[in-house]
Amino acid sequence: MDLDLLTVCLLLVAGLLAGWVDAVVGGGGLIQLPAYMLVPGITPLQALATNKLSSIMGTSVAAATYAKRVKPDPRTALPLAVAALAGAIGGAMLATYIPEDAFTPIILVVLIGVGMFTVFKPKMGVATVQRWQGKKHILAATIIGLTIGVYDGALGPGTGSFFVIALVSIAGYAFMPASALGKIANFCTNLGALIFFVPAGHVIWGLGLAVGGANLVGGWLGARMAVSRGSRFVRVVFICVIAALILKLSYDLISGT
Protein backbone atom coordinates (compact mmCIF):
# COMPACT_ATOMS: atom_id res chain seq x y z
CA MET A 1 0.00 0.00 0.00
CA ASP A 2 1.57 3.26 -1.21
CA LEU A 3 1.06 6.03 1.36
CA ASP A 4 2.43 9.57 1.36
CA LEU A 5 4.30 10.93 4.37
CA LEU A 6 1.45 13.22 5.49
CA THR A 7 -1.05 10.35 5.62
CA VAL A 8 1.40 8.21 7.60
CA CYS A 9 2.00 11.02 10.11
CA LEU A 10 -1.74 11.62 10.52
CA LEU A 11 -2.32 7.92 11.13
CA LEU A 12 0.44 7.75 13.77
CA VAL A 13 -0.83 10.84 15.58
CA ALA A 14 -4.37 9.46 15.44
CA GLY A 15 -3.11 6.16 16.89
CA LEU A 16 -1.33 7.93 19.74
CA LEU A 17 -4.34 10.09 20.65
CA ALA A 18 -6.75 7.16 20.29
CA GLY A 19 -4.63 5.04 22.62
CA TRP A 20 -4.59 7.80 25.25
CA VAL A 21 -8.35 8.42 25.07
CA ASP A 22 -9.13 4.71 25.07
CA ALA A 23 -6.96 4.11 28.14
CA VAL A 24 -8.56 6.91 30.15
CA VAL A 25 -12.22 6.40 29.34
CA GLY A 26 -12.68 4.70 25.96
CA GLY A 27 -13.86 6.13 22.65
CA GLY A 28 -10.52 6.11 20.82
CA GLY A 29 -12.20 4.59 17.78
CA LEU A 30 -13.80 7.99 17.24
CA ILE A 31 -10.31 9.20 16.30
CA GLN A 32 -8.59 6.15 14.85
CA LEU A 33 -11.26 4.59 12.62
CA PRO A 34 -11.97 7.79 10.62
CA ALA A 35 -8.20 8.19 10.21
CA TYR A 36 -7.99 4.78 8.59
CA MET A 37 -10.67 5.85 6.13
CA LEU A 38 -8.17 8.42 4.80
CA VAL A 39 -6.09 5.57 3.36
CA PRO A 40 -6.59 5.44 -0.43
CA GLY A 41 -8.34 2.28 -1.59
CA ILE A 42 -9.13 0.88 1.86
CA THR A 43 -12.58 -0.67 2.27
CA PRO A 44 -14.76 -0.02 5.35
CA LEU A 45 -14.35 -3.66 6.41
CA GLN A 46 -10.56 -3.47 6.07
CA ALA A 47 -10.53 -0.24 8.07
CA LEU A 48 -12.67 -1.82 10.82
CA ALA A 49 -10.51 -4.98 10.96
CA THR A 50 -7.18 -3.12 10.88
CA ASN A 51 -8.45 -0.74 13.54
CA LYS A 52 -9.04 -3.76 15.80
CA LEU A 53 -5.41 -4.84 15.38
CA SER A 54 -4.10 -1.39 16.30
CA SER A 55 -6.54 -0.98 19.17
CA ILE A 56 -5.72 -4.30 20.83
CA MET A 57 -2.10 -3.21 21.19
CA GLY A 58 -3.12 -0.13 23.17
CA THR A 59 -5.83 -1.87 25.20
CA SER A 60 -3.41 -4.66 26.17
CA VAL A 61 -0.91 -2.31 27.81
CA ALA A 62 -3.71 -0.20 29.35
CA ALA A 63 -5.44 -3.29 30.75
CA ALA A 64 -2.15 -4.55 32.19
CA THR A 65 -1.46 -1.17 33.82
CA TYR A 66 -4.94 -1.00 35.36
CA ALA A 67 -4.76 -4.62 36.52
CA LYS A 68 -1.49 -3.92 38.33
CA ARG A 69 -2.44 -0.58 39.88
CA VAL A 70 -6.23 -0.68 40.36
CA LYS A 71 -6.73 -4.44 40.81
CA PRO A 72 -10.26 -4.73 39.34
CA ASP A 73 -12.68 -7.17 40.97
CA PRO A 74 -12.29 -10.59 39.28
CA ARG A 75 -15.92 -11.43 40.11
CA THR A 76 -16.89 -8.74 37.62
CA ALA A 77 -13.91 -8.90 35.27
CA LEU A 78 -14.22 -12.60 34.38
CA PRO A 79 -17.90 -12.79 33.32
CA LEU A 80 -17.64 -9.35 31.69
CA ALA A 81 -14.58 -10.35 29.66
CA VAL A 82 -15.82 -13.80 28.60
CA ALA A 83 -19.19 -12.41 27.50
CA ALA A 84 -17.49 -9.51 25.68
CA LEU A 85 -15.25 -11.93 23.77
CA ALA A 86 -18.20 -14.07 22.69
CA GLY A 87 -20.28 -11.04 21.76
CA ALA A 88 -17.50 -9.53 19.65
CA ILE A 89 -17.07 -12.73 17.62
CA GLY A 90 -20.78 -12.72 16.88
CA GLY A 91 -20.75 -8.99 16.13
CA ALA A 92 -17.85 -9.33 13.69
CA MET A 93 -19.81 -12.00 11.83
CA LEU A 94 -22.68 -9.53 11.51
CA ALA A 95 -20.43 -6.65 10.39
CA THR A 96 -20.92 -7.35 6.69
CA TYR A 97 -24.72 -7.50 7.01
CA ILE A 98 -25.77 -4.77 9.44
CA PRO A 99 -25.84 -1.19 8.06
CA GLU A 100 -24.37 1.40 10.40
CA ASP A 101 -27.32 3.75 9.87
CA ALA A 102 -29.55 1.29 11.72
CA PHE A 103 -27.56 1.89 14.90
CA THR A 104 -26.60 5.56 14.73
CA PRO A 105 -29.93 7.18 15.76
CA ILE A 106 -30.38 4.82 18.73
CA ILE A 107 -26.78 5.25 19.91
CA LEU A 108 -27.08 9.04 19.58
CA VAL A 109 -30.19 9.18 21.78
CA VAL A 110 -28.54 6.96 24.41
CA LEU A 111 -25.38 9.10 24.42
CA ILE A 112 -27.32 12.34 24.85
CA GLY A 113 -29.31 10.85 27.72
CA VAL A 114 -26.26 9.44 29.46
CA GLY A 115 -24.25 12.63 28.90
CA MET A 116 -26.95 14.80 30.46
CA PHE A 117 -27.38 12.35 33.34
CA THR A 118 -23.62 12.42 34.03
CA VAL A 119 -23.42 16.21 33.93
CA PHE A 120 -26.42 16.71 36.24
CA LYS A 121 -25.41 13.91 38.63
CA PRO A 122 -21.90 15.04 39.63
CA LYS A 123 -21.66 12.50 42.45
CA MET A 124 -22.35 9.55 40.15
CA GLY A 125 -19.20 7.52 39.62
CA VAL A 126 -17.21 9.24 42.35
CA ALA A 127 -17.45 6.20 44.66
CA THR A 128 -18.32 2.56 44.04
CA VAL A 129 -21.75 1.52 45.36
CA GLN A 130 -22.58 -1.80 43.75
CA ARG A 131 -26.29 -2.30 43.11
CA TRP A 132 -26.27 -6.09 43.29
CA GLN A 133 -24.24 -8.89 44.81
CA GLY A 134 -23.73 -12.56 43.97
CA LYS A 135 -25.53 -14.05 40.96
CA LYS A 136 -27.38 -10.84 40.06
CA HIS A 137 -24.09 -8.96 39.83
CA ILE A 138 -22.56 -11.68 37.65
CA LEU A 139 -25.65 -11.68 35.41
CA ALA A 140 -25.47 -7.89 35.03
CA ALA A 141 -21.77 -8.06 34.11
CA THR A 142 -22.47 -10.83 31.59
CA ILE A 143 -25.29 -8.90 29.90
CA ILE A 144 -23.14 -5.75 29.71
CA GLY A 145 -20.22 -7.67 28.21
CA LEU A 146 -22.32 -9.55 25.66
CA THR A 147 -24.34 -6.54 24.48
CA ILE A 148 -21.41 -4.16 24.08
CA GLY A 149 -19.26 -6.96 22.67
CA VAL A 150 -21.71 -7.46 19.79
CA TYR A 151 -21.69 -3.72 19.12
CA ASP A 152 -17.88 -3.56 19.10
CA GLY A 153 -17.54 -6.50 16.74
CA ALA A 154 -20.07 -5.03 14.32
CA LEU A 155 -19.19 -1.32 14.49
CA GLY A 156 -16.80 -0.27 17.26
CA PRO A 157 -16.36 3.47 17.90
CA GLY A 158 -17.18 4.44 21.47
CA THR A 159 -17.04 0.90 22.85
CA GLY A 160 -14.82 1.78 25.80
CA SER A 161 -17.13 4.67 26.70
CA PHE A 162 -20.14 2.35 26.56
CA PHE A 163 -18.44 -0.04 28.97
CA VAL A 164 -17.77 2.83 31.38
CA ILE A 165 -21.35 4.10 30.99
CA ALA A 166 -22.81 0.69 31.77
CA LEU A 167 -20.49 -0.17 34.64
CA VAL A 168 -21.06 3.19 36.34
CA SER A 169 -24.81 3.64 35.74
CA ILE A 170 -25.94 0.00 35.88
CA ALA A 171 -23.44 -1.85 38.07
CA GLY A 172 -22.65 1.11 40.37
CA TYR A 173 -18.89 1.39 39.97
CA ALA A 174 -16.85 4.57 40.31
CA PHE A 175 -15.25 5.87 37.12
CA MET A 176 -11.77 4.58 37.96
CA PRO A 177 -12.61 0.87 38.52
CA ALA A 178 -15.14 1.11 35.66
CA SER A 179 -12.36 2.25 33.32
CA ALA A 180 -10.13 -0.58 34.55
CA LEU A 181 -12.83 -3.20 33.97
CA GLY A 182 -13.73 -1.59 30.66
CA LYS A 183 -10.16 -1.92 29.39
CA ILE A 184 -10.10 -5.63 30.17
CA ALA A 185 -13.43 -6.10 28.40
CA ASN A 186 -12.36 -3.91 25.48
CA PHE A 187 -9.22 -6.01 25.01
CA CYS A 188 -11.47 -9.07 24.77
CA THR A 189 -13.82 -7.45 22.25
CA ASN A 190 -10.87 -6.52 20.04
CA LEU A 191 -9.56 -10.07 20.34
CA GLY A 192 -12.96 -11.54 19.55
CA ALA A 193 -13.33 -9.41 16.42
CA LEU A 194 -9.83 -10.37 15.25
CA ILE A 195 -10.64 -14.07 15.69
CA PHE A 196 -13.09 -13.55 12.84
CA PHE A 197 -11.34 -10.84 10.81
CA VAL A 198 -7.84 -12.40 10.63
CA PRO A 199 -8.82 -15.74 9.00
CA ALA A 200 -11.14 -13.83 6.68
CA GLY A 201 -8.15 -11.80 5.44
CA HIS A 202 -9.52 -8.33 6.20
CA VAL A 203 -6.54 -7.07 8.28
CA ILE A 204 -3.83 -4.91 6.65
CA TRP A 205 -0.96 -6.06 8.86
CA GLY A 206 1.84 -3.56 8.14
CA LEU A 207 -0.43 -0.56 8.52
CA GLY A 208 -2.19 -1.95 11.59
CA LEU A 209 1.06 -2.76 13.42
CA ALA A 210 2.56 0.67 12.68
CA VAL A 211 -0.47 2.57 13.98
CA GLY A 212 -0.75 0.02 16.78
CA GLY A 213 2.72 0.94 18.02
CA ALA A 214 1.59 4.56 18.43
CA ASN A 215 -1.66 3.36 20.03
CA LEU A 216 0.35 1.29 22.52
CA VAL A 217 2.37 4.32 23.63
CA GLY A 218 -0.82 6.37 24.00
CA GLY A 219 -2.46 3.58 25.99
CA TRP A 220 0.47 3.37 28.39
CA LEU A 221 0.51 7.14 28.95
CA GLY A 222 -3.27 7.38 29.34
CA ALA A 223 -3.58 4.54 31.84
CA ARG A 224 -0.82 5.92 34.06
CA MET A 225 -2.34 9.41 33.98
CA ALA A 226 -5.84 8.11 34.79
CA VAL A 227 -4.58 6.04 37.73
CA SER A 228 -2.56 8.93 39.16
CA ARG A 229 -5.38 11.50 38.86
CA GLY A 230 -8.35 9.40 39.94
CA SER A 231 -12.07 9.15 39.19
CA ARG A 232 -12.78 12.90 38.98
CA PHE A 233 -10.25 13.30 36.18
CA VAL A 234 -11.71 10.28 34.36
CA ARG A 235 -15.22 11.76 34.74
CA VAL A 236 -14.15 15.04 33.08
CA VAL A 237 -12.51 13.20 30.17
CA PHE A 238 -15.57 10.96 29.95
CA ILE A 239 -17.90 13.95 29.52
CA CYS A 240 -15.61 15.44 26.84
CA VAL A 241 -15.48 12.15 24.91
CA ILE A 242 -19.27 11.71 25.14
CA ALA A 243 -19.73 15.25 23.80
CA ALA A 244 -17.36 14.49 20.91
CA LEU A 245 -19.19 11.24 20.14
CA ILE A 246 -22.52 13.08 20.11
CA LEU A 247 -21.17 15.71 17.70
CA LYS A 248 -19.60 13.08 15.44
CA LEU A 249 -22.71 10.89 15.28
CA SER A 250 -24.96 13.93 14.78
CA TYR A 251 -22.80 15.03 11.86
CA ASP A 252 -22.87 11.52 10.36
CA LEU A 253 -26.67 11.38 10.73
CA ILE A 254 -27.25 14.82 9.17
CA SER A 255 -24.73 14.38 6.36
CA GLY A 256 -25.82 10.82 5.66
CA THR A 257 -22.26 9.41 5.91
N, C-alpha and C positions, 0 to 999 in steps of 0.2 A: 504494500500500500504506500503510494507516493504522497507524502505530506510535506507542506512547506513549514518553515521554521516557526512562523507566527502561530499556525494551528497547533503545532507541537507544544509551544509555550503555553498557549491558552488551555490546552488539555491538562498539562502538568499543574498549572495554577488551580484549575478547577478541581483536580484530584486532591491537592493539598487542602483547599478550603472545604471540600466535601468531607474529607476525613476528619477535620477538626469539628465541623458542625455535627456530623454523625456521632462522634465520640461524646460530645457534650449532651446532646438532646435528640439526635436523629434528624432526618430530613436532608441529608447530604445529596440524595438522588436528585433533589430539586436543582442542584448545581451541576452535578457530574453527568447525568443522563442527557440534558440538553446540549452539553459540551460535546458529547460523542456524536450528536446529530449534525455537528459542523463538519464531520469527516466526509469528504467527497465519496459518494458511492456506497456508503454504509446503509444497510437496511434497518428499519426499526427493531426487528428481532435480533440482528447482530449487535445493535447498540445496547439493547436490554441485556443480552447475554454477556457481552464484554464488560458492561457496567457491573454485573454481579461479580466477575472475576476481580476487578479493581476494588470493589467495595469489601469483599471478604478479607482482603489483605489489611485494610484499615480496621474493620470490626474485630479481627482476630487479636491485634495488639491492644485495642481498646478494651475488649472483653477480658483479656489477660490482666491488664492494669487494674480494672475495676475488681476482678476476682481477688487479686492480691491485696488491694487497699480497702475495699468496701466490704468484701466477704458477703455476697448476696446469699439469701436464704435458699439452701438447696431444695427445700420442700416446695418452693415456688419455681426455682430455676429449672429443675428436671422436667416436670410436666409441661412447663411453658416451652422449653427448648425442643422436646420431642414432638409436641404437637405442631410447633412452628416449622420444624423440618418436614414433617409429613404434609402439612398444608402447602408449603412452598413447592414441593414436588408436584402436587396436584394442580397448583396455580400455574406453574410453568407449562404443564400440559395443556392448559386452557388458553395460554397466551396467544396462540395463533388463531383462536376462535372468538375471543371476547373483545368487542370494540371498546376502546378507551372511553368513548363518549357515553357509554352506558353507565360508567362509574362516576365520571367527573361531577355531575350535578349533585349526586348524593353525598360524595366526599366533601364538596364545597359547603353544603349545608351543615354537615357534622363539624367541620373545622370552624365555621363561624360560631356555632353554638358553644363548642368547647373553648374557643378563644375568649368569648365574652364571659363564660363561666369562670375561667381562670383569672381574668382581669378583675372581675367583681368579687371573687372569693380569694383574697390575698393570703389567707391562712391555709388554703388547700395545698397540700404537698409540702408543707413546711416540716411536718412531723408524720411519722408512720403510725396510722391507726387502722389496723387490718379489720375489714368488715366481717370476715368469716374465718373460721378455724377448721382444721381437719379436712374431711372429704369435700365440703363445700368450697373451701379455699382451693384445693387441688382441681376441682371441677372448673372453677372460675379461671384459673391459670391455663387449664387445657383449652377452654373455649377461646380465650384471648389469643393463645398461641396459634391455634388452628385457623381462626378467622383471619387474623392479620397475616399469617403465613401464606394463605391462598392469595390474598391481595398482593403480597410482595412477589410471589412467583409469577403472577399474571401481569402486574404493572410495576409497582416498586416505589416510586418517589414518595417520601414522607413516612415510610414504614417505621423507622425508628421513633418518629414523633407519635405515631399511632400507638406504639407499644407503651410509651411514656404516658400518653393520654389514658389508656385503658388501665394501666397499673396504678396510676394515681387516683383516677375518678371511680374506678370500679373496685379494685382490690384494696385501695386505701394506703398505698405506699407514699412516702415522701419522694420528692423529685430525685434526690441522689440515689437511693436504692432502686428506684424505678428505672433510672438511666442505666445502672449497672445490670439489672435484669434484662432490660431492653437490648443491651449490646450482646448479651449471650444469645438471646432469641434471634436477634438480627443476623448474627453469625450463622445460625442454623438455617434461617430462611435463605441466605445467600448460598449456603452449601446445598440446600435442597434444590434450588433452582438450577445450580450448576450440574447436579446429578442428572438432570434432564438435558440441559443445554449443551454440555460437553460432548456426549455421545452423538447428539444430533448435528454437531459440527457448526454451531452458531457463534462460537467464541473466536474473536480475533486475538490470538495469544500475545503477539509482540506488543500490540497497542495496549491491551489490557494489563499486562505486567508492568509496562512503563508508567502508566497512569496509576496503577496500583501501588507502585513504590512511593509516589507522592502522597497517595491516600494513606498509606501506612504511617508516614511521618506526621501527617495531620492528625491521624487517629491517636498517635502516641502523645502529641502535644495537647490535644483536646481533653483526653482522659485525665492527664495529670493536672491540668488547669481546673477541670470540673471537681476533682477530688479535693484539691487544695482550697477551693473557694466555696464549696458547699451547695446546699439545695437552693438557697436564694439566688445565687448566680445562675444555676441551671434553669430556674423558673424564668428569669429575665430572658435568657437566650431562647428558651422554649416559646415564650410569647412572640419574640421577634421572628422565629422560624415559622410559627403558625401564621403570623401576618404575611410573611413572604409567600407561603404556600397558598393562602387565600388569594393574594394578588395574582400569582401565577396561574392558578386554576380558573380564576375569573377571566383573565386575559384569554386563556385557551378556549373557554366556553363562548366568549363574545366573538373572538376571531374565527372560531370554528376549526382551530388547529388541534 
